[in-house]
Amino acid sequence: MNKTKVITGTFIDGIASDIPSNNWNRMQWDKQFENFKASGIDTAIIIRVGWNDSAMYKSEVMKTTLYEENDLVKIILDAAEKNGIDLYIGLFDTHKHWLLNDWKSEVAINIDLIHEIKERYADSNAFKGWYMSHEGSMHFHQTKIWKPLVQEIKKFDTKRKILVSPRYHGRKYEPDRAITPEIHAKHFDYVLTEMENLIDIYAFMDGHVEFNELESFARATSEVFKKHGVTYWSNLETFDRDMPWKFPPIEWMKMKHKLETVQPYVEKIITFEAPHFLSPYSMFPSARSLYRRYMNYIQQYK
């Protein structure tokens, strides 16, 4: 019998975009990383170091108006290293160029950022991978952004893994343009062919399909990824897309369903994202309750 997979990775949202900030300092991040280790998390992914006009540090490349004066990337790297957690570092979503299908401008600033990140953080033992922050969809063919950025990284870094987190283009993303699992698999057959030997891991967001459709999407995705020999993870969203506001912690029965549904199909389960939605230190009281229910649930598998 295969061992039940629990959540062993989490994104880290260091900049407020569509969820509010926890406003943590170094001490609070240290406590959260100690909690990661205690709850079985061995991988953390900074989803983006810059978004729109905000950044996690004062950057000569991003030149944002708003930034953390105490380098938040360094704080998180230090906390990861103390606790033996692998950290992936994301890039800059300008929230501008690529949304206008101006891929070249988005790529240009991120190529410069890649080299800035290398100069600032390459010596950290915790820095184990790169994250492509621009999420995939049927509207924006993300290989236009992913491909040149990954090719740039591979000029000087062939050891660190490269991760992306695309979506299933289902009814909760665009009700009028939802696609079938078969079309989804066909689309990613094209993507994996184009990105062969470039991206190591695809961690699909699970929140854009109905709960009763998740298994069919996971199965179809697993088949095409096995065909290409590429690693398939699940990005289990621990926030609730069904509520009238963005975004509360998810209801436990929904989280449990998603966790159990993907078991046969994926190699690893990560989440967006534990600090806000699955933590005893979250700003949301219901996230603390969700964390307790989840920890009680996984005790049976230890």
C-alpha positions in Angstrom: 0.0 0.0 0.0 1.3 3.4 -1.0 2.1 5.8 1.9 -0.5 8.6 2.2 0.9 11.9 1.0 0.5 14.8 3.3 1.4 18.5 2.6 5.1 18.8 2.5 5.5 22.1 0.8 4.1 25.6 0.9 4.2 28.8 -1.0 5.1 32.0 0.8 3.3 35.2 -0.1 5.7 37.9 0.9 3.8 40.8 -0.8 0.2 41.7 -0.4 -1.6 41.3 -3.7 -5.0 39.6 -3.4 -4.6 38.5 0.3 -3.6 40.8 3.1 -0.2 40.8 4.8 0.5 39.0 8.1 3.0 41.8 8.7 5.5 39.5 10.3 9.0 40.4 11.5 12.1 38.1 11.6 11.1 36.6 14.9 7.6 35.7 13.6 9.1 34.2 10.4 11.5 32.1 12.5 8.5 30.7 14.5 6.6 29.9 11.3 9.6 28.0 9.9 10.0 26.0 13.1 6.3 25.2 12.7 6.9 24.1 9.0 9.5 21.7 10.2 7.3 20.3 13.0 4.4 19.8 10.6 6.4 17.9 8.0 7.0 20.7 5.5 10.4 20.4 3.8 9.9 22.8 0.8 8.9 26.5 0.7 8.4 28.6 -2.4 8.5 32.4 -2.4 5.7 33.0 -5.0 7.2 36.3 -6.2 9.8 38.7 -4.9 8.0 41.6 -6.6 4.5 42.4 -7.6 3.1 45.5 -9.3 4.8 48.4 -7.4 5.9 46.4 -4.3 8.9 44.2 -3.5 10.4 42.1 -0.7 13.6 44.2 -0.8 15.0 47.4 -2.3 15.8 46.3 -5.8 17.9 48.2 -8.4 16.0 46.2 -11.1 12.4 46.3 -10.0 12.6 49.9 -8.7 9.3 49.6 -6.9 7.9 52.5 -4.8 7.1 50.1 -1.9 9.6 47.6 -0.5 10.7 45.9 2.7 13.6 47.9 4.3 14.8 44.7 6.0 15.4 42.3 3.1 12.5 39.8 3.5 14.0 37.3 1.1 17.1 37.1 3.2 15.1 36.8 6.4 13.2 33.8 4.9 16.3 32.2 3.5 17.9 32.4 7.0 14.9 30.8 8.6 14.8 28.1 5.9 18.5 27.3 6.4 18.1 27.1 10.2 15.3 24.5 9.8 16.7 22.5 6.9 13.9 23.6 4.5 14.6 23.9 0.7 13.6 27.3 -0.6 12.6 28.2 -4.2 12.7 31.9 -5.1 10.1 33.5 -7.4 10.5 36.4 -9.8 8.7 39.7 -10.6 5.1 39.9 -11.8 4.8 43.5 -13.1 1.0 43.1 -13.3 1.4 45.1 -16.4 3.4 44.0 -19.5 2.5 40.3 -19.8 -1.2 41.0 -19.2 -1.1 43.1 -22.4 0.6 40.2 -24.1 3.9 42.2 -24.1 6.0 39.2 -23.2 9.3 40.8 -24.3 9.1 43.6 -21.7 8.1 41.2 -18.9 11.0 38.9 -19.9 13.6 41.7 -20.1 13.1 43.0 -16.6 13.0 39.4 -15.2 16.2 38.5 -16.9 17.9 41.4 -15.1 16.2 40.3 -11.9 17.5 36.7 -12.2 21.1 38.0 -12.2 20.3 40.3 -9.2 18.9 37.3 -7.3 22.0 35.3 -8.2 24.3 38.0 -6.9 22.3 38.5 -3.7 21.4 35.0 -2.6 23.4 32.3 -4.5 25.6 31.7 -1.5 22.7 30.6 0.7 22.6 26.9 1.4 18.8 27.0 1.5 18.4 28.4 -2.0 17.5 25.2 -3.8 15.3 26.2 -6.7 13.7 28.9 -8.9 10.0 29.6 -9.3 8.4 31.0 -12.5 5.9 33.4 -11.0 3.8 34.0 -14.1 0.8 31.5 -13.9 -0.3 29.6 -16.9 -3.7 29.9 -18.6 -5.3 29.4 -22.0 -5.2 33.2 -22.6 -1.5 33.8 -22.0 0.7 31.1 -23.5 3.2 31.1 -20.7 6.0 29.5 -22.5 6.6 32.9 -24.1 7.7 34.0 -20.6 8.9 30.7 -19.0 11.1 29.6 -21.9 13.5 32.6 -22.2 13.8 33.0 -18.4 14.6 29.3 -17.8 17.1 29.4 -20.7 18.8 32.3 -19.0 18.9 30.6 -15.6 20.4 27.4 -17.2 23.3 29.4 -18.6 24.8 29.6 -15.1 22.7 27.3 -12.9 22.1 23.7 -13.9 21.7 22.3 -10.3 18.7 24.2 -8.9 15.2 22.8 -9.8 12.7 25.0 -11.7 9.1 25.0 -10.7 5.9 26.4 -12.1 2.3 26.3 -10.9 -0.3 26.5 -13.7 -4.0 26.1 -13.4 -6.7 23.8 -14.5 -8.8 26.0 -16.7 -12.1 24.9 -15.2 -15.5 26.3 -14.3 -14.3 28.3 -11.3 -11.8 30.2 -13.5 -14.0 31.0 -16.4 -17.5 29.5 -16.3 -18.2 30.4 -20.0 -14.9 29.1 -21.3 -14.3 26.0 -19.1 -12.4 23.3 -20.8 -12.6 19.5 -20.5 -9.9 17.4 -18.9 -9.1 16.0 -22.4 -8.5 19.5 -23.9 -6.4 20.4 -20.8 -4.3 17.3 -21.4 -3.9 18.1 -25.0 -2.8 21.7 -24.2 -0.2 20.5 -21.8 1.0 17.9 -24.2 2.0 20.9 -26.4 3.4 22.8 -23.5 5.6 19.9 -22.3 6.9 19.3 -25.8 7.9 23.0 -26.1 9.4 23.1 -22.6 11.2 19.7 -22.8 14.2 19.6 -20.5 13.6 23.1 -19.2 11.0 23.0 -16.4 11.5 20.2 -13.7 8.2 20.4 -11.8 4.6 21.5 -12.5 2.4 22.0 -9.4 -1.1 22.5 -10.6 -3.5 24.7 -8.6 -6.5 22.7 -7.7 -9.1 25.4 -7.0 -10.4 26.3 -10.5 -12.4 23.1 -11.0 -15.5 21.8 -9.3 -14.7 19.3 -6.5 -16.4 16.5 -8.4 -14.2 17.2 -11.4 -10.9 17.3 -9.7 -10.1 13.6 -10.1 -10.7 13.6 -13.8 -8.4 16.6 -14.3 -5.7 15.0 -12.0 -6.0 11.7 -13.9 -5.7 13.3 -17.3 -2.8 15.4 -16.2 -1.0 12.4 -14.6 -1.2 10.5 -17.9 0.3 13.3 -20.0 3.0 14.0 -17.5 4.0 10.3 -17.4 4.2 10.3 -21.2 6.8 13.1 -21.0 8.6 12.0 -17.8 8.0 15.3 -16.0 7.2 15.7 -12.3 3.6 16.4 -11.4 2.7 17.9 -8.0 -0.6 19.2 -6.6 -0.9 22.8 -5.3 -3.7 22.3 -2.8 -5.3 25.7 -2.3 -6.1 26.1 1.4 -8.2 29.2 0.8 -11.8 29.1 -0.3 -12.8 30.3 -3.8 -16.5 29.7 -3.1 -17.0 32.6 -0.7 -18.1 36.1 -1.8 -14.8 37.7 -0.7 -11.2 37.0 -1.3 -10.0 34.8 0.4 -10.9 33.1 3.7 -9.4 29.8 4.8 -11.0 26.8 3.2 -13.6 24.6 4.9 -12.1 21.4 6.3 -14.3 19.0 4.3 -13.2 20.7 1.1 -9.5 20.5 2.0 -9.8 16.8 3.0 -11.5 16.0 -0.3 -8.8 17.6 -2.4 -6.0 16.0 -0.3 -7.5 12.6 -0.7 -8.5 12.9 -4.3 -5.0 13.5 -5.8 -3.3 10.8 -3.8 -2.8 8.3 -6.7 -1.8 10.8 -9.3 0.8 13.2 -7.9 4.3 12.9 -6.4 4.1 15.7 -3.8 1.4 18.0 -2.4 2.2 21.6 -1.6 -0.2 24.4 -0.7 -1.0 28.0 -1.3 -0.4 28.9 1.4 0.3 27.8 4.9 1.3 31.1 6.6 -2.1 32.6 5.9 -4.5 29.6 5.7 -2.9 26.7 7.6 -0.9 28.0 10.5 -1.3 28.4 14.3 0.1 32.0 13.8 -2.2 33.1 10.9 -4.1 36.4 11.1 -7.2 34.4 10.4 -8.7 32.5 13.5 -10.3 29.9 11.3 -6.9 29.1 9.8 -5.7 28.2 13.2 -8.7 25.9 13.6 -8.0 24.4 10.1 -4.4 23.7 11.1 -5.5 21.9 14.2 -8.0 19.8 12.3 -5.4 19.0 9.6 -2.8 18.0 12.2 -5.3 15.7 14.0 -6.1 14.1 10.7 -2.5 13.4 9.7 -1.6 11.9 13.0 -3.2 8.6 11.8 -0.6 8.4 9.1 2.5 8.8 11.2 
